[in-house]
Amino acid sequence: MERIIPEEKIIGVDIGGTKIHLGLVQHGTVIREMKIPTSAQSGREQILNELIQGIQQFIEPDVLGIGVGVPGLVDEGNGVVFDVQNIPDFTQVPLKKCLEDYFAKPTYLTNDANSFILGEKLYGRAQPFQNVVGLTLGTGLGGGIITNNQLYSGAFSAAGEFGCIPYRDKTLEDYCSGKFFINQFGISGPEIHARAIKNDPKALTILHQFGEHLGEAIKIIMYVLAPEAIFLGGSVSTCYPYFKAGMQLSVARFPFAQIKKHVIIERSRMNNGAILGAAALVYMKSKAEAAKI
């Protein structure tokens, strides 16, 4: 992938269970943005109407297209959204067709973790790497994969669901996301972060344990994909300074010295990564389709 920051205006959308985050991207910057509550318990028509009304605030004649990141399964080719986390009725929605019919702009969809690593690849520090993984650490654990400078989505945009891999008595997600703090210690991610900032010994110990578990997840990824770099995003990544040592302790036990020596593991520095990632999806897809002509 060329190191180019697109000049075109692109609308990026991040659909979540509690909010829809929208933004207008140009020159690698979110120049305007807004957040609207997701009517997660309402019917699909209401959610679609809210989404359209939100996009309407950003649509301009020179917008290249609309990119959408969704926390669930997506048929990227046909633009159909399947199971979406925390939005029960938003299933088998032909979202691409709905938005293209309404706005007459090319629209592309992918899983939100895929969107994250695309944003890091096009706009962030993943640009120099051909093989890179993005991990979103939030209420769950998501993953996006780029191999040979191309996004690898797999069937239904489901590649990179590392959180579902069995680990100990549960799954990696239970130990490498906000679920770990809530289920193991009855404390939320933001609260543990606030306590860590104050050097609370218990909070620091918990975050060190979290880091060790995350390091075990990263080792699995290193075994399977051997990426050059892994970037961490999501709300829990704000705790990176406090779980970094535990993570490194686990990764240090990886047996292949050359891979361990050269892999880069860092927290993403992107602001509005979900919006930038959705915009990156539009740019990449548009460029690929133009090359076929």
HELIX and SHEET records of a PDB file:
HELIX    1   1 ARG A   44  GLN A   56  1                                  13    
HELIX    2   2 LEU A   95  PHE A  103  1                                   9    
HELIX    3   3 ASP A  112  TYR A  123  1                                  12    
HELIX    4   4 ALA A  155  SER A  157  5                                   3    
HELIX    5   5 PHE A  162  CYS A  164  5                                   3    
HELIX    6   6 LEU A  172  TYR A  175  1                                   4    
HELIX    7   7 GLY A  178  PHE A  185  1                                   8    
HELIX    8   8 GLY A  189  ILE A  197  1                                   9    
HELIX    9   9 PRO A  201  LEU A  225  1                                  25    
HELIX   10  10 SER A  235  CYS A  239  5                                   5    
HELIX   11  11 TYR A  240  VAL A  251  1                                  12    
HELIX   12  12 ALA A  257  HIS A  262  1                                   6    
HELIX   13  13 GLY A  273  LYS A  292  1                                  20    
SHEET    1   A 5 THR A  29  PRO A  37  0                                        
SHEET    2   A 5 LYS A  19  GLN A  26 -1                                        
SHEET    3   A 5 LYS A   9  ILE A  15 -1                                        
SHEET    4   A 5 VAL A  63  VAL A  70  1                                        
SHEET    5   A 5 THR A 107  ASN A 111  1                                        
SHEET    1   B 2 GLY A  72  ASP A  75  0                                        
SHEET    2   B 2 VAL A  80  VAL A  84 -1                                        
SHEET    1   C 5 GLN A 150  TYR A 152  0                                        
SHEET    2   C 5 LEU A 141  THR A 147 -1                                        
SHEET    3   C 5 VAL A 132  LEU A 137 -1                                        
SHEET    4   C 5 ALA A 229  GLY A 233  1                                        
SHEET    5   C 5 ILE A 264  ARG A 267  1                                        
SHEET    1   D 2 PRO A 166  TYR A 167  0                                        
SHEET    2   D 2 LYS A 170  THR A 171 -1                                        
END                                                                             
